[in-house]
Amino acid sequence: MGLSLPEDWYVNPQVLGEFYERFKDTPKDEIKEFSFKQGLILGKIVIEQKGIKGDDEEHWPRF
């Protein structure tokens, strides 16, 4: 079971523009932390939806 992005996947330019406008004055470290947390949340959702189990589940971040 592998996860991959569709070949035609792209980042919507409008979304990028809105992200820039919203966060252009935010320090880069805050943006990195925000993006990292979003990635953890997305990863956890995928793991739960796919029913993936593992020995290291106790180390998952809690939200």
N, C-alpha and C positions, 0 to 999 in steps of 0.2 A: 504494500500500500504506500504509494508515494504522493506527495502533494506537490503540485506545480502550478505556476501561473499560466493561464491560456496564452497562446502565442500572440494573440491580438491585444493583450493587456497593456494598458498604458495609464499614466496618471493624468487625470482630467486637468487641462490647463486652468480652467476656472477655479477648481479646487486649490491648485497651487497658488493662484493669484489671491484667493481669499485667505489662505494660510499666511501668505506673506503680509498682507494688509493687517491681519489680526496680530501677528507676532513680530513684525519688523522692528519694534522697539524693545523687544524682550531679550534679555541676555541669552547668549547661545547655550550656556550651561542649563538654563531653565528649559529651553526648547528641547535639548537633548534628553533631559530627565522626563519631560512630558511625553516625548516620542517613545522613549524606552518603556515607560509604563503602559502606553497604548499597545505596544508590541507584546508585552507580557499578557495583557488582558486578551488580546486577539489570539495569542498562542494557547491560552487556557481554554478559550471557547472552542477552538479547533480540537484540542485534546479531548474535551468533554463530548463534543458532537461525534467524534470518531470512536469514542469509547476506549481510548488508549489508556492502559494501566501500566504502572511501573513501580519499581522499588523506591524511587526517589520522590514519590508524591508528597512526602512530608516537607520537602524543601521548596515546594511551589509557593510563590507569593500569595498572600491572602488579601482580598479586596473587599 
